[in-house]
Amino acid sequence: MISGKKGSSLDRALGRVDTLDATNLANLVQRLARERSFLETIFNTALEGILVIDKHGLIEYANLASRKMIGLKDGDLGDLTLWRMIPELRSSLGLEEGDRLQSSVSSRELELAYPERRYVRLYILPFEESEDSEEGEARFVVILSDITREKQSTEEFIESEKVTSILLLAAGVAHELGNPLNSITIHLQLMERQLAKANGTAASDRIASSLEVCLEEVARLDGIIKNFLEAIRPQEPDFQTLNLYEALEETIEFQSGELEDRGIKVELEAGSEHPVVRADKQQIKQVFFNVTKNAMEAMQPGGIIKVKVESNDERFYLRFGDSGSGISQDNLSQVFQPYHTTKKTGTGLGLMIVQRIMREHGGQVGIDSKEDIGTVVTLEFPKQNPKFKMLE
């Protein structure tokens, strides 16, 4: 009931409803209808979901926000229980079939899968319709708050901290490996000089050949360490105007030799709009390189990587689709974890670096995959300057 002078007069009218004539009764009904409409407007304006349920969980009222959150339709009111719409809630509350809600306040955080994946914080609060209502007539108000962004931000922060710690450790290990490699290189070079002074016997030739192999392998290891340190070292993006399609073409051209050796083709499909953004060209090319390389390594000779450019009012989307073996559901949830890899020679850092760069550009990376069918990696780029985006 509305409080204040207006509400008080309405309360008085309701108190003597049995004495009202037809005209006054009609006026009262109209006022009640306006009050109901007013309250409906208020509840439907709220961002939080608001429901009223009975002791069995039957949904008697739901505002607009709650209907969107749990996928409730207008015709479902009075027919469906909250347990039907959110099955995991019943088990979370410890209720069996036929159990009644107790008159106590409950709070839960749940992950909903329908109608879309989201996290909600849920409160169940009991209330009675009037002071003289009989026991068992209690109703419950259910408040649903969408905490998806809050949850994602927390998870991203934790993930970022974990990744930073691991990268610092890895960088330290890689740096320390450089010292013994330098020492090995120096001693191999000394041995090479001393061997050159010896007579050209068959034994010395074999030793010289082995030394050459050792020096080449040390040089290769040194190159791997330098590339690794360069890849994981956080760098502030140098934002410039960049055509994503042109950067993609340059990356594919750079990888053309490996693509040809593997017998893999790349099909590019440009969108109707030029995908021009503010970005660091070298970092974005590194993203394209890693995504394309993963697609190559997932396919057999004769495979095709299809890259499609799409856009809407706010973002550009680059979708990299391959016809490889796909990723299992268990592995799909871990693809961005440091050092997680299913490849014999993989480092497990490629997609983690891709995700880090995309986040620094205000973008996102998503992966959809089905085993034995293939994988689609979607890169999302904001159209506006990512620096401005982060200030909002």
N, C-alpha and C positions, 0 to 999 in steps of 0.2 A: 504494500500500500504506500502511496506517496505521502511523505510527511509534510507538515506545514499547514497553513490555514485551509488551502484547497482540500488537502487530505482529511482534515478534521471535519469539514462540512460534509464530505462524502461519507465519512464514518457515521456521522449522525443520521444521514439519510438512510444508510443501510440498517441502522438500528431500529428504524420505524418503518421498514419496507412493507410490513403487513397492513399499515394504515394508509398507504399511498393510493390515490386514485389512478385511473388508467393513464391520464396525461402525465402526471408526475412520475409514474412508474416508467413510462416510455422515455422521459427525460433522464431518469436515473440510468436506464440501460444504455442510452447514448453516451452518458458521461463515463460509464464503466468501459464501454468500447473504446472511447478516446484514451482512457487511462491505460488500457491494455495495449493499444497501439503505441502509446508513448513508451511504455516499458519495453515492448518488443523492439522498438527503434534503438533504445539504449543498449539492450542486451546484444543486439545484432551489430552494434558499432564496436563492441569490445573486441580486442585482439585475442583475449583468452577464450577458450572454449568453456561454455557453461551448460551443464546438463542437470536435470532433476530426474532421479530414479527412485523406485520404491525399494522395499527391503529385499525383494527378489532380483533386483537389478534391472527391472523393466524401465525402459526410457520413456518418460512422460513429457519431457521438454528438452529441446536442444537449440541453442542459438546457432547463428550462421557459421561462426568460427569452428565450433565443435563438429558440425556436420562435415565441414571440409576436412578436418583433421582425421576423423574416423570413417569417412565415406558413408555417412548416414543420409538417407533420402527422406523427403517429407512424408511419404506413405509408411515409413518404418516406425514412426512414433506410436507407442502403445502396443507394438507387436514384437519388437526385438529387445533383447536384454543387452546390457553393456558387456556382459561376458561373451555374447555372440559377436559383437563388434571388436572386442579386444580380448581374445581367448586367453592370452597369457596373464591377464589381470586376475582372473579367478584363482589360478594356481598360486600367483604371487600373494594373494590375500589369504590363502589356505582354505578356500571354500570348496566344498564338495557339491555335487548335484543336489539341488533342493535346499541348500543351506541359506540362511538369511543373514543379511548384513547386520553387524552389531552396531549399536549407537556409540561409536567412537570415531575419532578423527584418524584417517589413514593417509599416508603419503608414499608415493612411489615414483621412480624414474623408469620409464619403459621405452623400448625401441619398437616402433610400429612399422610393419611392412606394407600395410594397405591403408589408404589408396596410393600412398607413396612412402618411401622410407624416410622416417623422421624420428626424432627423440622428443618425448614429452615428459613433463613433470606433472603428476596427477595428485590432486587432493580430494578426499571424500569427507564431507562434513555433514553430520546429521542435523535435522531441524524438525520441528513439529509445527503443524499448520495453525494450531491455536493452543492456548494454555490449558484448555479443558479437553484436548484430544485424548482418545483412549490409547492405551499401550498397544503398540503394533501398527499405529498409523504413521509412524515416523517416515519422513522422506529424507533423501540425501541429495545435497548439492555436490556435483562433481566439477572441479575446476581443472581445465587442461591448459598447460602453458607449453608452447613450442620452444624447446631449448636446443634445437638442432644446431643453430649457429654457435651457440655457447659451447655445446659439446664438441663440435668440430674445431673451434678455436682452441679449446683445451687440449684436444688430441694432437692438433698441429703443433702447439707449443711444446708438448711433451716429446713429440716425434722430432721436432727441430733440435731440442736440447740433447736428445739421445744421439741424433745424427752428428751434431757438432762435437760431442764427446768422442764418438767413434772416429770421426775424421781427424781430430787432433791426435788421437792415439795412432791412427794409421800413418799420419804425416810424420809423427815422431819416429815410428818404426822405419819408414821409408828413408828418412833422413839418416838414421843410424846405419842403415844398410849401405848407404853411400860411402861411409868411411872405410870399412873393410874392402869394398870394391876398389876404391882408389889405391889402397895398399896392395891389393892383388895385382892391379894393373901395373903399378910401378915395378913390382918384383918380376912379373912376366916380361916386361920390357927389358929389365936388366939381364934376365936369362936369355932373351932373344939376342942382345948385343954380344954376350959372352959366347953364345953358340955360333954366332957369325964369325968369330975369330978362329973357331975350330976348323979342322979339315973337313971337307965335304964328303963325309962317309955316309953310308946308307943309314946308319943309326942316327947320325946327327940330322939327316934329312927328315927322318920320321919324327924326331923330337921337334924340329922346326915346324913341321906340319901341325903337330899337336898344339904347339904354342900359339900358332896362328888361329886355330879353332878356339882356344881358350880366350885369346884377346877379343875375338869376334863376339863370343858369348858374353864376356864381361861388358863389352860395349853395348850389346843388346839389353842386358839387364839394367845398365845405367840409363839407357833410353827409356825403358819401361818405367823406372822410378821417376825420372824427370817428367814424363808425360802424366804419370799418376799424380804427382804433386801439383802439376799445373791444372789438372782436371778438378781436384778436390779443393784447391785453395779458393776460399770465398773472395769474390771480386765484386765491387760495386758496378752495376751495369752502366754502360756508357750509352744512355738513351739518345737515339737519333731516329730520323724518319726512315722507315724500312718497309720495303715491299716484300711481304712474306713469300709470295710466289717466286719472285726472283731469287731470294735467298735459298729457297728450296731447290730451284733449278741448279744453282751453283753447287749445292751440296750433292745432288744426284750426279752431277757431272764429275765431281771429285771422287765419287764412289763407283764410277762407271767401270773401272778396271775390275774391281772385285765382283760387281754385279755380273759382268760378262763371264768371269771365271766360274761363277756359281751357276750360270745359266738362268739368272733371274731378270725379269723385265719389270720396269716401272711405268705405270700409266698415270699421267697427271690429268686431273679434270679441274679446270679453273672455274671459279664462280662468276657470277654476273658483275660483281663488284671487286675493284682492285683492293686486295687485302693490305692496306698501308697502315702501319702502326708506329708507335714510338718504342724502340727496342734496341738492345745491344746486338749488333749483327753477328759477331763472333759467337756469342753465347747461344743465340737462337740457332745458328748453323750447327753448333755442337748438339743441341737438342734434336734437330732433324737427323744428324749423323747417327746418334745413338738409337733413335727409334727405327730408322731405316735398317741399321745393322742388325738389330734384334729381329726384324721381320725377315731379313735375308737368312739369318742363321736358323730360323724356324721352318724354312721351306726346303723342299727338294729341288733339284734342277728342273727348270720348266715352270717354276712358280711365278706368280705375278703379284706385285705390290701395287695396290690401287690407292692413290692419294686424291682425295676430294676436298675442294675448298668451298665452304658454305659461310653464310653470314645471316645475322638478324640485326635489329636496331642497335644492339649493344656490343655484340661480339663477333669475331671471326672464328670459324671452326675448321681445323685441318684434320681430316680423318685418314689415318694410315691403316689400310686393310690388307691382311695377308691371307694366304690359303694354306697356312702351316698346320702343325699338329694341335694348336690350341693350348690353353692353360687350364689345368684342373682347378676346381673351386677352392681347394685347400691352398694351392700355390698362388691363386689370384689375389687372395687377401694379404699375401706377403711380398708381392713383387716390388714394393717400394722400400722394403726393409734392407738395410745395409748388409752386403755380403750374401744376400739370399740369391742363389742361382741354381738352375737345373742343368746348366751347361758344364761340360767337363773342364773347359778352359776359361769360363767366365769369372769375373771378379765380383759380380753382384752389386756393382756401384753405378752402372749405367742409368737405370731408371730412377734411382735415388737422386742422381745429379740432374736428370731431366726435371724431376718434380721440384727440386730446389730452385732451378733457374726459372721455371714457369711461375712459381710463387713470387719470386723477386720481380717478375714482370706483371704482377697482378692477375696472372692467368691460372689455369688449372689443367691437369692432365687426368683423363679417365681411360679405363681399359675395360672392354667387353670381349669375352672370349668363350668359345665352345670347343671342347675337345674334338679332335678329328675334323673340325670345320675351319677354324682359323681365329684370328684375333684382330680387333679394331682398336687402335690407340687414337684417342681424340685429344687434340691440343686446342685449348680455348684461350683466345687473346682478347683483352678488352680493347675497344676502339679508342677510348679516351686515353690520355697520358696516364700511365700507371702511377706516376708520382702524385697526380691530383687524386687519383682513386684512393690511395692510401690515406689521404688527409680527410676524406669524407667521414 
